[in-house]
Amino acid sequence: MPVAALLALLVLTGQPAGAEPATRSGTPDTNGEMILALPHPPRQGEAAILAVTLGPLAHGQTVEVATSDGVPIGAAAPFGPQRGQGAGTVTIPVPAGIWRDGRLALRLRITTHDGRSRPPTADEVKEIRLSIIGPPPRSQP
């Protein structure tokens, strides 16, 4: 593709040719990677969070969440689900300043009690949603 066409695509779409589009929610690809877009840059008193919806996980499995360059963000592990049922939704705070240009590039891994890791399946991680939460409302005297 000619350079002029690539620049035009970047200007029109806000991302380079071939780049994965960023959304506010989704599921990781087969490598356990995904890019999420912030709804807006966090303002004073606001914070970014990830809501990770888990499917059934085997005993001892944990979903590790990191940036695409390996900076740990958090982990999600089931607690008390019935065998064969989903583990629910786990909320993980996103450290300030780890996003780039309003996007958060993630890498997810399933780790086991013996230290092995692999990308999660679509059944294990059902959805990840990036949201901005604000400060609690001020109480009226």
Order of alpha helices (4+ residues) and beta strands (2+ residues): alpha-beta-beta-beta-beta-beta-beta-beta-beta-beta
